[in-house]
């Protein structure tokens, strides 16, 4: 099992009801597995987009990117700019 920290930003933190949480996952695991586990643990996060923008350890990552014990996955809402 691996422990992965999850960080929510802006509107995603509002959906989750927190800015950070942690999930346990069997290895091997991917970012998509983390998102799936978060949706199971925090009902508000079911409103997240199907394919949210994510980062692993401060680097943008695809949903199929691997995660290991101790990683941090950030869920990033779309950025609006002007």
C-alpha positions in Angstrom: 0.0 0.0 0.0 1.1 3.5 -0.6 0.0 6.8 1.1 -0.5 9.7 -1.3 -1.2 13.2 -0.2 -3.9 15.1 -2.2 -4.0 18.8 -2.4 -7.1 20.7 -3.7 -7.0 24.3 -5.0 -9.7 27.0 -5.3 -13.1 25.6 -6.2 -11.9 22.0 -5.8 -11.1 22.7 -2.2 -14.7 23.9 -1.7 -16.1 20.7 -3.3 -13.8 18.6 -1.1 -14.5 20.5 2.0 -10.7 20.6 2.7 -7.4 21.7 1.2 -5.6 18.4 1.7 -6.3 14.8 2.4 -4.5 11.5 2.1 -5.4 8.3 0.4 -4.1 4.7 0.7 -3.7 2.9 -2.6 -2.3 -0.5 -3.6 0.7 -0.4 -5.8 1.2 0.1 -8.7 -1.1 3.1 -8.8 -1.7 6.1 -11.1 -3.0 9.6 -10.8 -6.4 8.3 -12.1 -6.5 5.8 -9.2 -5.9 8.7 -6.8 -8.8 10.7 -8.3 -11.0 7.6 -8.1 -10.2 7.1 -4.4 -10.8 10.8 -3.6 -14.2 10.6 -5.2 -15.0 7.5 -3.0 -13.8 9.2 0.2 -15.1 12.8 -0.3 -18.6 12.8 -1.8 -18.4 16.5 -2.8 -15.5 15.6 -5.2 -17.8 13.6 -7.4 -18.6 17.0 -9.0 -14.9 17.2 -10.2 -14.5 17.0 -14.0 -14.0 13.6 -15.5 -10.4 14.4 -16.4 -9.2 17.2 -14.0 -5.9 18.9 -14.4 -3.4 17.3 -12.1 0.2 17.6 -10.9 2.5 15.1 -9.1 5.1 16.7 -6.9 4.6 20.1 -8.4 4.9 18.9 -12.0 1.9 18.7 -14.4 1.0 15.0 -14.9 -1.4 13.0 -17.0 -4.0 10.7 -15.4 -1.9 7.6 -16.4 1.2 8.9 -14.6 2.4 6.6 -11.9 2.4 7.5 -8.2 4.4 6.0 -5.3 4.3 6.2 -1.6 4.8 9.7 -0.3 3.9 11.5 -3.6 1.7 14.6 -3.6 -1.1 14.9 -6.2 -2.6 18.3 -6.8 -6.0 18.8 -8.4 -6.0 22.0 -10.3 -9.1 23.8 -11.5 -9.0 25.4 -15.0 -7.4 28.8 -14.9 -9.3 31.8 -16.2 -7.2 34.6 -17.6 -7.7 38.0 -19.1 
